[in-house]
């Protein structure tokens, strides 16, 4: 699999927001604004490389869902 770097500064997150909200709702089982905002916050932080976003999101979701 070929991996391409994504420049998150060029991504329109407002276009992705509905998809992210639907996916979070699907995974959590209900609409959770805290988790959606957490995911959006991670994506808006351009100081982190994209590869670390996935790990941070999985770690955060695991903590939130296990609580």
C-alpha positions as CSV (number, residue, x, y, z in Angstrom):
1,X,0.0,0.0,0.0
2,X,1.4,3.4,-1.0
3,X,1.1,6.1,1.7
4,X,0.8,9.7,0.7
5,X,1.4,12.6,3.1
6,X,-1.8,14.7,3.6
7,X,-1.4,18.5,4.2
8,X,-4.2,19.0,6.7
9,X,-4.0,22.8,6.1
10,X,-5.6,22.1,2.7
11,X,-8.4,19.9,4.0
12,X,-11.8,21.5,4.5
13,X,-12.8,20.0,7.8
14,X,-16.3,21.5,7.7
15,X,-17.0,19.3,4.7
16,X,-15.7,16.2,6.6
17,X,-17.6,17.1,9.8
18,X,-20.9,15.4,8.9
19,X,-19.1,12.2,7.9
20,X,-17.0,12.3,11.2
21,X,-20.2,12.8,13.2
22,X,-22.0,9.9,11.5
23,X,-19.0,7.6,12.0
24,X,-18.6,8.5,15.7
25,X,-22.4,8.0,16.2
26,X,-22.1,4.6,14.4
27,X,-19.1,3.5,16.6
28,X,-20.4,4.9,19.9
29,X,-24.0,4.0,19.4
30,X,-25.4,7.5,20.0
31,X,-24.6,11.1,19.0
32,X,-21.9,12.3,21.4
33,X,-20.9,15.9,20.8
34,X,-17.9,15.6,23.2
35,X,-16.4,12.8,21.1
36,X,-17.2,14.6,17.8
37,X,-15.5,17.8,19.1
38,X,-12.5,15.8,20.4
39,X,-12.1,14.2,16.9
40,X,-12.5,17.6,15.2
41,X,-10.0,19.2,17.6
42,X,-7.4,16.5,16.8
43,X,-7.8,17.1,13.1
44,X,-7.7,20.9,13.5
45,X,-4.3,20.7,15.3
46,X,-1.9,21.1,12.4
47,X,1.2,20.8,14.6
48,X,0.8,17.0,14.8
49,X,1.6,14.7,11.9
50,X,-1.4,13.0,10.4
51,X,-0.1,9.6,11.3
52,X,-0.3,10.4,15.0
53,X,-3.9,11.6,14.8
54,X,-5.2,8.0,14.3
55,X,-3.4,6.8,17.4
56,X,-4.6,9.8,19.5
57,X,-8.2,9.3,18.4
58,X,-8.1,5.6,19.1
59,X,-6.6,6.2,22.5
60,X,-9.1,8.9,23.3
61,X,-12.1,6.8,22.2
62,X,-10.9,3.8,24.2
63,X,-10.7,5.9,27.3
64,X,-14.1,7.5,26.7
65,X,-15.9,4.3,25.9
66,X,-14.3,2.3,28.8
67,X,-15.4,5.0,31.3
